[in-house]
Amino acid sequence: MWKGIFFSYLDKANQKRGGHRIATGKFTRLKDESWPDCAKDGYAAKPRKGDALPFFNLHLDATTDSQSLHGSCPVIKGEKWSVTK
């Protein structure tokens, strides 16, 4: 079974721009209501129109959180568009 794709956002720190990225926002637009169950082994957030999902890349002490991942499940029907900023 395909488990999805997982990405971490551990950017090279740019001290001139303030250091590490603190958080990432994920915006997704599904063109129909189908929802895959590939995330059943972990956390999952079903997107709804207008939702954004923030997740944090650093711990409170500003050290990198190596567990900061987001995953993507396959599209069952229709299209999925995502923007990460």
Protein Blocks (a to p, Z undefined) as FASTA:
>chain_A
ZZbjcdddddcddfknnpaafbdcdddddfbfbdcfklmmmccddddehiacdddfbdfk
opacfklccdddddfbhcdddddZZ
